[in-house]
Amino acid sequence: MGILAFLLLGLLAGVIAKALLPGRQGEGWLLTLVLGVVGALLGGWLGSTLLGYGLSDFFSLRTWLLAIAGAVIVFLIYGALTGGRRRRR
């Protein structure tokens, strides 16, 4: 998978993870991209370590499920570390 495809996968996985989590997440698109890419990396690593398969093909359902699951984990960790502190505009 190319770098642009991986960035797109991370961004979309981050957006989907934000939609799945309850409450309002105030992250912008750049932080969503970063957290989504980190989540995709985490999901791929966990999938390859625990299940024996990782992120292989952009159009694979397994790739998307691993990336989204990893992004959900990363968003939960990020929310726990920031303690729900959001900037008010």
Buried (B, 14 or more C-beta within 10 A) or exposed (E): BEEEEBBBBBBBBBBBBBEEBEEEBBBEEEEBBBBBBBBBBBBBBBBBEEEEEBBBEBEEEBBBEBBBBBBBBBBEBBBEEEEEEEEEE
